[in-house]
Amino acid sequence: MKQLLLNKAFALIMGLIFTHIVCAQTTEKRLSVYDEYDDATVLSDYLETSYCPHEISVWTSGGVSMLNDRSVSGKSNIGAGGAFGVGYTYFIGKKWGLSSGLEYAFYQSKISLNGFSDANANYDILNNPIIYNARIDNYSEKQFTGLLNIPLLVQYQTGGNHLFYAAAGLKFGLPVYGRYSGSNAVLTASGYYPDYDQTEIWQNDLGYGVFNINENKAKLNLGVSLMGTLETGVKWNIGIGTDLYTGIFADYGLNNMLKGGYSNKSLVEYNHDEPAKPIMNTACVLADKFAPLAFGIKLKLAFSVGCRDLLNDRKAYKNMQSAVNQDDDFFDFETPVQTVDSIPVVSEINPADTSKAETSENMQTQDTAAISVETPENTQISDIPKDNAGAERWAYLEAAKERRQKYQQTMNNAAKTSGKNMSNYSKSIVTLNAQQKSVLDDYALMLWIRPRYSLEITGHTCDLGSDELNMQIGQERAELAKDYLVEQGVAPSRISTFSKGESEPLYPNTNEVNRKKNRRLEITTKK
């Protein structure tokens, strides 16, 4: 009957937790931060400050425990203890939450007695009043208890990605299991008869003498336990919506779990039915209080629920940022971004080496590989205000047109000098294809969303051509990318351009495949 009631209580609690989680998942209204906010700073602040109010968790703990508290005699030793359970936390803010759940915890301890003496008033087998005296030597007893605990905790946590947390509250423990196991022992018993002022020390038929006590095992009659509990540690974010708690805990029993049947009992009692077989009780009767006491380490895996849309927004935003920087942490807005992406471009041709020349059409078909930076859903490059940089941006674009004209003239003159018309080749150098523009659109969008970031664009070439020409080609490639970004609304002051020519190849320039990989732009995001 008792076990049936415990099973029903467990099913009821788990049903309530499950119902709450399902309702939280299906009733929360969708809030699209991309539709609600059109300012990058507001968007970042929203994702950084928002939180999931619902969290479910599973945990396990282990450490040391005791059951006999404030024992009046004997020596109490600690034993192993531990627990496992499930829980639910409702956060009323980013820092405060209320937690509950269900756990099964076990506690054990050991008490040793040697030379322990006890006396109690009783009647012998002939119904004469006596003072029964008993001495126990070499006795030890282990106690085991299993409790179904219901914790009620208040939790506090700091802000940030990996945060400190502390929780305190109460645990109500329903006894599921309770036993004790006693060892062999030697009992020396005697009886004092006050009516005759006489002590009997050796009369087995009356229960006096030296007896060997055999091992004894029996159940413990326990009631509900009330414990104070405390835990603290670090909460690690191991993924969007997933956290790992690592900490230490302590449980302290506040009430006596032993039921009234043990009150006023002695460790050894006179057996009226068989005096030669004294009654041996549990050593728990010697304690002022029988209650759990445990401490150790705790691991808890927690999952945010009921905020699917917020988690999806965070994932989309983090994916976009990770494409720009594989090591950038979404929640750490103070971490500088240092990532390198490349945009392959067309071949260099040494004007003096016409045997290596290719048509502009062939070179254009080779220029097909480009990186991809994910953008938030429903957000387009057209959303960026084109007057973001004002007069500075338009002045730069006017100067960029003149620069490109001079560059093309320079390349045409070089081609004529070498005896080959390179006008088509020069044009391909200063023209971005659709795929390259798509990549740069993603960078423009990233700069719009994160106004504190900037770019460094470096042009690289293969070894075809002179050093001077390759430096010029690398610089023009970087400038071309900058021009496009400025046209999309990025302030020119946020973009720096460089050229390293053929000085830093990624692969040996031994074949056209490697040369194609070396012809690239490196874009580094910085803060």
MORA-V884009 format. One line per field, one symbol per residue. ss: DSSP state (A for helix, B for strand, O for the rest). psi: psi as a letter, one per 20 degrees, with the letter a starting at -180 (. if undefined). Layout:
# MORA-V884009
ss=???
psi=???
This chain:
# MORA-V884009
ss=OAAAAAAAAAAAAAAAAAAAAAAAAAAOOOOOAAAAOOOAAAAAAAAAAOOOOBBBBBBBBBBBBBBBBBBOOOBBBBBBBBBBBBBBBBBOOOOBBBBBBBBBBBBBBBBBBOOBBBBBBBBOOOOOBBBBBBBBBOBBBBBBBBBBBBBBBBBBBOOOOOBBBBBBBBBBBBBBBBBBBBOOBBBBBBBBBOOOOBBBOOBAAAOBBBBBBOOBBBBOOBOOBBBBBBBBBBBBBBBOOBBBBBBBBBBBBOOOOBOAAAOOOOOBBOOOOOOOOOBBOOAAAABBBBBBBBBBBBBBBBBBBOOAAAAAAAAAAAAAAAAAOOOOOOOOOOOOOOOBBBBOOOOOOOOOOAAAOOOAAAAAAAOOOBOOOOOOOOOOAAAOOOOOOAAAAAAAAAAAAAAAAAAAAAAAAAAAAAOOOOAAAAAAAOOOOAAAAAAAAAAAAAAAAOOOOBBBBBBBOOOOOOAAAAAAAAAAAAAAAAAAAAAOOOOAAABBBBBBBOOOOOOOOOOAAAAAAAOBBBBBBBO
psi=gghgggghgghgghhggggggghhhiipppoohhhhpjpggggghghhiqrpippqqqrqqqbqrqhoplpiqappqqaqrrrqaqrppopjrhhqrpqabpqpqqqqrqpppokpqqqqpaqahjkppropppppqlpqppppppqoqoqoqpppqrragoqqqqqqbqpoppphporqoqrqrppoqrppohhilqppinnhiikqbpqpprpqqrqpoqaqqpqqqpqqbpopojrojpqpppaqrppopirphpriiiqkqrgpqpohgnhinqporqihiiqhpoqqoqqbqppppqpprjlhgghhgggghhhghhhhohjppginiipqpnqpqqoqarqqpohinihjqqqhgghhhimipqrpoqqqqjprhiippikhibhgghhghghhghghghghgghghhghhijpokggghghhkpprhghhgghhhhggghghniiqrqppppqrajprrggghhgggghgghggggghhhjjpphijpqqrpjcjhmqhqpmirhghhhhhorppoppr.
